[in-house]
Amino acid sequence: MEHPAHPHHAHTPALTPNKYAAALERYSPAPADAEVAVTVARLLADKAAANHTLEVKKLLFGCIDLTSLNTTDNDEHILHFTRRVNDFDSDYPDLPHVAALCVYPNFAEVVRDTLEVEAVHIACVSAGFPSSQTFTEVKIAETALALADGADEIDIVLSVGRLLAGDYESVCDEIQELKECCKEAHLKVILETGALGSAGQIRTASLLAMYSGADFIKTSTGKMQPAATPEAAYVMCQAIRDYYEQTGIRVGFKPAGGLNSVGDAIHYYTIVKEILGQEWLDRDLFRLGTSRLANLLLSDILGEETNYF
């Protein structure tokens, strides 16, 4: 398989399924699940405590994709949600602002018209989120509409059912089409690692998503359990490292779903730091998808309970 020559992933023609399999064979297989569990437990036991610092917590806050993906969301709710981000910028000028606001596509225009903090991205889940079970044409139309209304980042779900059936060609073709639709906008591809079942499938999904144009790979939708886990993060970060070593392309990493404590965030920071290194530890290549973690991190940073968002 030809590697893209540029970080924006100049796409190669569609390849036959056996060529996808041959491309995957260029990479070592994932370790066994039990081995991953032992390695991750040891890594976190040895390294995580040293990362419980104010500096790291501030960095993590600035890597948050502040998320509102509720059935009950409406224009008024998203307006208030966005205004809090505007207010935060003036209320806490010494702290970093969040990296992005993540909403459903029909709210992109509300966020665009309300958001005053230029460096905060507008991210939309798209393409049949969270199941990815709809027509490719619908996925492309939804993505194009979100971009037209102001989104500059798109989070999609890889077609998990097709991947599990071994239909790599369809999975990759669809991601490529959606990346072409996004053009310069970031495309984050959600693997839904809890549905993949093994380290081997997570590694396969990671590599195929990156080959197909993903700017980030993301663990989970947060709509099914298990969501993000340190074990899945470890396998994904290894795949990102190996892909970078072969192609020179840096792909970002985003854990999402189930980030329920400051300790959880520190764990993901630790895994990224130990596997990918310092270069990945900024909002350009590391995000945290969450609705609740922002207040928890802010409370920790300020030293008092704060429910700002």
Beta strands, then each sheet from edge to edge (+ up, - down):
strand 1: 64-67
strand 2: 100-103
strand 3: 121-125
strand 4: 153-157
strand 5: 186-190
strand 6: 216-218
strand 7: 252-254
strand 8: 288-290
sheet 1: 7+ 6+ 5+ 4+ 3+ 2+ 1+ 8+
end
